[in-house]
């Protein structure tokens, strides 16, 4: 009873984890790119393979999780899941210890974990898998090659049919998300979201941070971490002739009060001169924004089609938003952080339609231009 329940719970966790990533494989690939970036593992060569590798990881999670659920090839399945958990545990520990990736993307945009929470989750899962492995070890007997059991063959055939149906369904879900938009949108930028209202919530309840200075005593070599308030109050740290000096590049910004959490805090659009136009966009009766996170990779023909289409819609504002002020040819160019654009757009380019700050439509540009 206990081992069956534990197996069921772990299997469901892997299936859910894989599913929320499968619906948004492009978003998960962005997370993989973070791990490959120079600031984390410094293997930028793999960034161009982020999407295929994301698919492999998600397929493993889903298929192994489902195989565990239906007790198919149990020894192999548990061994593979333990190896997968060790791999994820290494990644999450590295992220947490060095504070390089703030969200591992373990459950996509559906559930957010801090790096240490992700690591603890992986350790708990690993422990659970090892326990299940031990509890089921008596079921790992090899089948006698000369023994035929019609019942076993029928059971295995049915299990493989179930696995095939499950895999086919997940392929459809994943492919749709890659070619269009996620079947289920877990992001803060889902259709119907009022960006203006979200911005107001963030303003009313902002997160608060304090800077901690790393101070080194030039005489004794002692090093202290002092928060900004104590640094100002204690004149011994900054008075003329003080032996304490701030160590450049070692200061830390620490969250002291969690405010209203929303990715929309990053929704900040500027013109090429640096003047912010966010409020103007949110107040417009109708605004159409064309986003691009990789301007150099846009098809010139697609760009021409989408620009012609957005200009014909009678919107009060039509802007092209990218990381390059020369991306768009016939509509006004605006600027936005590339990572923030990826939070909104899952294709390149991407169209977002707002009415009084509310998202009423969002589509890949190729779908919008048709």
C-alpha positions as CSV (number, residue, x, y, z in Angstrom):
1,X,0.0,0.0,0.0
2,X,2.7,2.5,1.1
3,X,5.1,1.6,-1.8
4,X,2.2,1.9,-4.3
5,X,1.2,5.3,-3.0
6,X,4.7,6.6,-3.0
7,X,5.3,5.3,-6.5
8,X,2.0,7.0,-7.6
9,X,2.9,10.4,-6.0
10,X,6.4,10.5,-7.5
11,X,5.1,9.4,-11.0
12,X,2.5,12.2,-10.9
13,X,5.1,14.8,-9.9
14,X,7.3,13.9,-12.9
15,X,4.3,13.8,-15.2
16,X,3.1,17.2,-14.0
17,X,6.6,18.7,-14.2
18,X,7.0,17.4,-17.7
19,X,3.6,18.5,-18.8
20,X,3.9,22.2,-17.7
21,X,7.2,22.3,-19.7
22,X,5.8,20.4,-22.6
23,X,3.0,23.0,-23.2
24,X,5.7,25.7,-23.4
25,X,8.8,24.1,-24.8
26,X,10.1,27.3,-26.2
27,X,9.9,28.9,-22.8
28,X,11.8,26.0,-21.3
29,X,14.4,26.3,-24.0
30,X,15.0,29.9,-22.9
31,X,15.7,28.6,-19.4
32,X,18.2,26.1,-20.9
33,X,19.9,29.0,-22.7
34,X,20.5,30.6,-19.3
35,X,22.3,27.5,-18.1
36,X,24.5,27.4,-21.2
37,X,25.3,31.2,-21.0
38,X,28.8,32.6,-20.1
39,X,27.6,33.6,-16.7
40,X,26.6,30.0,-15.7
41,X,28.3,27.0,-17.3
42,X,29.9,29.1,-20.1
43,X,29.1,26.7,-23.0
44,X,27.4,29.1,-25.4
45,X,27.9,26.6,-28.3
46,X,24.9,24.7,-26.9
47,X,22.6,27.7,-26.8
48,X,21.5,27.0,-30.4
49,X,20.6,23.4,-29.4
50,X,18.5,24.6,-26.4
51,X,15.2,23.7,-28.0
52,X,16.1,20.1,-29.1
53,X,17.7,19.5,-25.7
54,X,14.6,20.8,-23.9
55,X,12.5,18.4,-25.9
56,X,14.8,15.5,-24.9
57,X,14.6,16.4,-21.2
58,X,10.8,16.8,-21.3
59,X,10.3,13.6,-23.2
60,X,12.4,11.7,-20.6
61,X,10.4,13.2,-17.7
62,X,7.0,12.5,-19.3
63,X,7.7,8.9,-20.5
64,X,9.6,7.8,-17.5
65,X,7.0,9.3,-15.2
66,X,4.2,7.5,-17.1
67,X,6.1,4.3,-17.1
68,X,6.5,4.5,-13.4
69,X,2.8,5.1,-13.0
70,X,1.9,2.0,-15.0
71,X,4.8,-0.1,-13.6
72,X,6.4,-0.7,-17.0
73,X,10.0,-1.9,-17.0
74,X,10.2,-0.8,-13.3
75,X,13.9,-1.4,-12.7
76,X,15.0,0.5,-15.8
77,X,12.4,3.2,-15.1
78,X,13.5,3.8,-11.5
79,X,17.2,3.7,-12.4
80,X,16.7,6.2,-15.2
81,X,14.6,8.5,-13.0
82,X,17.3,8.4,-10.2
83,X,20.0,9.3,-12.8
84,X,17.7,12.2,-14.0
85,X,17.2,13.4,-10.5
86,X,20.9,13.4,-9.7
87,X,21.5,15.5,-12.9
88,X,18.7,18.0,-11.9
89,X,20.0,18.0,-8.4
90,X,23.5,19.1,-9.6
91,X,22.0,21.8,-11.7
92,X,19.8,23.2,-9.0
93,X,22.6,23.1,-6.4
94,X,24.9,24.9,-8.7
95,X,22.2,27.5,-9.4
96,X,21.5,27.9,-5.7
97,X,25.1,27.9,-4.4
98,X,26.3,30.4,-7.0
99,X,23.0,32.3,-7.3
100,X,23.2,32.3,-11.1
101,X,19.7,31.1,-12.3
102,X,16.9,32.5,-10.1
103,X,14.3,30.0,-11.3
104,X,15.2,26.5,-12.6
105,X,11.9,26.2,-14.6
106,X,11.2,22.8,-13.0
107,X,7.5,23.5,-13.3
108,X,7.6,26.0,-16.1
109,X,5.7,29.2,-15.3
110,X,3.0,27.3,-13.4
111,X,4.9,27.1,-10.1
112,X,7.9,29.2,-9.2
113,X,10.7,27.9,-7.0
114,X,13.7,29.6,-5.6
115,X,17.0,27.9,-6.4
116,X,17.3,26.3,-2.9
117,X,13.6,25.2,-3.0
118,X,14.3,23.5,-6.3
119,X,17.4,21.8,-4.9
120,X,15.4,20.6,-1.8
121,X,12.6,19.3,-4.1
122,X,15.2,17.3,-6.1
123,X,16.7,15.8,-3.0
124,X,13.3,14.8,-1.6
125,X,12.4,13.2,-5.0
126,X,15.7,11.4,-5.1
127,X,15.2,10.0,-1.6
128,X,11.7,8.9,-2.6
129,X,12.9,7.2,-5.7
130,X,15.6,5.3,-3.8
131,X,13.0,4.1,-1.3
132,X,10.7,3.0,-4.1
133,X,13.6,1.2,-5.7
134,X,14.3,-0.7,-2.5
135,X,10.7,-1.5,-1.8
136,X,10.2,-2.9,-5.4
137,X,13.5,-4.8,-5.6
138,X,11.8,-8.2,-5.3
139,X,9.8,-7.3,-8.5
140,X,13.0,-7.0,-10.5
141,X,13.4,-10.7,-11.3
142,X,14.4,-11.3,-14.9
143,X,11.8,-13.0,-17.1
144,X,12.7,-16.6,-18.0
145,X,13.5,-16.5,-21.7
146,X,11.9,-19.9,-22.2
147,X,8.8,-19.2,-20.3
148,X,5.7,-18.0,-22.1
149,X,2.9,-16.3,-20.2
150,X,-0.1,-15.1,-22.2
151,X,-1.2,-13.0,-19.2
152,X,2.1,-11.2,-19.0
153,X,2.3,-10.6,-22.7
154,X,-1.3,-9.2,-22.8
155,X,-0.5,-6.9,-19.8
156,X,2.7,-5.6,-21.4
157,X,0.9,-5.0,-24.7
158,X,-1.8,-3.0,-23.1
159,X,0.9,-1.0,-21.1
160,X,2.7,-0.2,-24.3
161,X,-0.5,0.9,-26.0
162,X,-1.2,3.3,-23.1
163,X,2.3,4.6,-23.3
164,X,1.9,5.2,-27.0
165,X,-1.4,7.1,-26.6
166,X,0.1,9.2,-23.9
167,X,3.3,9.9,-25.9
168,X,1.2,10.9,-29.0
169,X,-1.0,13.3,-26.9
170,X,2.1,14.9,-25.5
171,X,3.7,15.3,-29.0
172,X,0.5,17.1,-30.1
173,X,0.6,19.4,-27.1
174,X,4.3,20.2,-27.4
175,X,4.2,20.7,-31.2
176,X,1.3,23.1,-30.9
177,X,3.1,25.2,-28.4
178,X,6.2,25.4,-30.6
179,X,4.3,26.3,-33.8
180,X,1.7,28.5,-32.2
181,X,1.1,29.4,-28.5
182,X,1.0,27.1,-25.4
183,X,-2.2,25.1,-25.2
184,X,-2.4,26.3,-21.5
185,X,-0.8,29.6,-20.8
186,X,0.7,29.8,-17.3
187,X,2.4,33.1,-17.9
188,X,1.6,36.5,-16.4
189,X,1.0,37.7,-20.0
190,X,-1.9,35.5,-20.7
191,X,-4.8,36.8,-22.8
192,X,-7.2,38.8,-20.6
193,X,-4.5,40.2,-18.3
194,X,-4.8,43.9,-17.5
195,X,-1.3,45.2,-17.6
196,X,-2.3,48.6,-16.3
197,X,-4.0,47.0,-13.2
198,X,-1.0,44.7,-12.6
199,X,1.4,47.7,-12.7
200,X,-0.8,49.4,-10.1
201,X,-0.7,46.4,-7.8
202,X,3.1,46.3,-8.1
203,X,3.3,50.0,-7.3
204,X,1.1,49.6,-4.2
205,X,3.1,46.7,-2.9
206,X,6.7,46.8,-4.2
207,X,9.4,44.4,-3.1
208,X,12.0,46.1,-0.9
209,X,15.8,45.4,-1.1
210,X,18.7,46.5,1.0
211,X,22.3,46.8,-0.2
212,X,24.9,45.0,1.9
213,X,28.4,46.4,1.5
214,X,31.5,44.2,1.7
215,X,34.0,46.2,3.8
216,X,37.6,45.3,4.3
217,X,39.8,46.7,7.0
218,X,43.0,47.8,5.4
219,X,45.0,47.4,8.6
220,X,43.8,44.0,9.9
221,X,42.4,42.4,6.7
222,X,39.1,41.8,8.5
223,X,36.0,41.6,6.1
224,X,32.5,42.6,7.2
225,X,29.1,42.6,5.5
226,X,27.2,45.7,6.5
227,X,23.8,46.8,5.4
228,X,23.3,50.3,3.9
229,X,21.5,51.7,6.9
230,X,24.2,50.7,9.4
231,X,26.9,51.9,7.0
232,X,25.4,55.4,7.0
233,X,24.8,55.4,10.8
234,X,28.3,54.2,11.7
235,X,30.8,57.0,10.8
236,X,33.7,54.6,11.6
237,X,33.1,52.9,8.3
238,X,33.3,56.0,6.1
239,X,34.9,58.9,8.1
240,X,38.1,60.4,6.8
241,X,41.0,58.2,7.7
242,X,38.8,55.1,8.3
243,X,40.6,51.8,7.6
244,X,37.4,50.3,6.2
245,X,37.0,50.3,2.5
246,X,34.2,49.0,0.2
247,X,35.3,46.0,-1.9
248,X,34.3,46.8,-5.4
249,X,32.1,44.2,-7.1
250,X,31.3,42.3,-3.9
251,X,28.2,44.3,-2.7
252,X,24.9,42.4,-2.6
253,X,21.3,43.4,-3.0
254,X,19.2,41.4,-0.6
255,X,15.4,41.1,-0.6
256,X,14.0,42.2,2.8
257,X,10.3,42.4,1.9
258,X,8.5,40.3,-0.7
259,X,6.0,42.5,-2.6
260,X,3.4,41.7,-5.3
261,X,5.1,39.2,-7.6
262,X,4.5,39.6,-11.4
263,X,6.7,39.3,-14.5
264,X,4.9,42.5,-15.6
265,X,7.3,44.5,-13.4
266,X,9.7,44.1,-16.4
267,X,7.2,45.5,-18.9
268,X,9.2,48.7,-19.7
269,X,9.4,50.0,-23.2
270,X,11.5,53.0,-24.3
271,X,12.1,54.8,-27.6
272,X,15.7,54.7,-29.1
273,X,16.6,57.9,-27.1
274,X,15.8,56.2,-23.7
275,X,12.5,58.0,-23.1
276,X,10.0,55.6,-21.6
277,X,6.7,55.1,-23.4
278,X,5.1,52.4,-21.3
279,X,2.3,54.6,-19.8
280,X,1.4,55.9,-23.2
281,X,1.0,52.3,-24.5
282,X,-1.1,51.2,-21.5
283,X,-3.4,54.3,-21.8
284,X,-4.0,53.8,-25.6
285,X,-7.5,52.7,-26.6
286,X,-5.8,50.2,-28.9
287,X,-2.1,49.5,-29.2
288,X,-0.4,46.8,-31.4
289,X,3.1,45.8,-30.5
290,X,5.3,43.6,-32.6
291,X,8.1,42.0,-30.5
292,X,11.4,40.5,-31.6
293,X,14.0,39.0,-29.3
294,X,16.3,38.0,-32.2
295,X,16.0,40.9,-34.7
296,X,18.7,39.5,-37.1
297,X,16.8,36.2,-37.5
298,X,13.5,37.7,-38.8
299,X,12.5,36.8,-42.3
300,X,12.4,40.1,-44.4
301,X,9.3,38.8,-46.2
302,X,7.4,38.0,-42.9
303,X,8.4,41.4,-41.4
304,X,7.0,43.1,-44.5
305,X,3.7,41.2,-44.2
306,X,3.2,41.7,-40.5
307,X,4.1,45.4,-40.7
308,X,1.5,45.9,-43.4
309,X,-1.1,44.0,-41.4
310,X,-0.7,45.9,-38.1
311,X,-0.8,49.3,-39.9
312,X,-4.1,48.4,-41.4
313,X,-5.9,47.6,-38.1
314,X,-6.7,51.2,-37.1
315,X,-4.8,51.1,-33.8
316,X,-4.0,54.3,-32.0
317,X,-0.4,53.1,-31.4
318,X,1.7,50.7,-33.5
319,X,5.2,50.0,-32.3
320,X,7.9,47.5,-33.1
321,X,9.7,46.4,-30.0
322,X,13.1,44.7,-30.1
323,X,16.7,45.0,-28.9
324,X,17.8,46.8,-32.1
325,X,16.5,50.3,-33.0
326,X,16.7,49.5,-36.7
327,X,14.7,46.3,-36.7
328,X,11.4,47.5,-38.1
329,X,11.2,49.4,-41.5
330,X,7.7,51.0,-41.6
331,X,6.6,51.2,-38.0
332,X,8.2,53.0,-35.1
333,X,11.1,51.2,-33.4
334,X,11.0,50.9,-29.6
335,X,13.4,49.2,-27.2
336,X,13.0,46.5,-24.5
337,X,15.3,44.1,-22.6
338,X,15.7,40.9,-24.6
339,X,14.9,38.7,-21.6
340,X,11.8,40.6,-20.8
341,X,10.7,40.2,-24.5
342,X,11.1,36.4,-24.2
343,X,8.8,36.4,-21.2
344,X,6.1,37.9,-23.5
345,X,6.9,36.3,-26.9
346,X,7.4,32.7,-27.7
347,X,8.0,33.3,-31.4
348,X,10.1,35.7,-33.3
349,X,8.5,38.0,-34.2
350,X,5.3,38.1,-32.1
351,X,2.2,40.3,-32.0
352,X,0.5,41.6,-28.9
353,X,-2.7,43.6,-29.0
354,X,-3.7,45.8,-26.1
355,X,-6.9,47.7,-25.4
356,X,-6.6,50.3,-22.6
357,X,-3.7,48.2,-21.2
358,X,-5.6,44.8,-21.4
359,X,-4.3,42.0,-23.5
360,X,-7.0,41.1,-26.0
361,X,-4.9,39.1,-28.5
362,X,-1.5,37.6,-28.8
363,X,-0.2,35.5,-31.7
364,X,3.0,34.5,-33.5
365,X,3.5,37.0,-36.4
366,X,3.3,34.2,-39.0
367,X,-0.2,33.4,-37.7
368,X,-1.3,37.0,-37.4
369,X,-0.1,37.9,-40.9
370,X,-2.2,35.1,-42.5
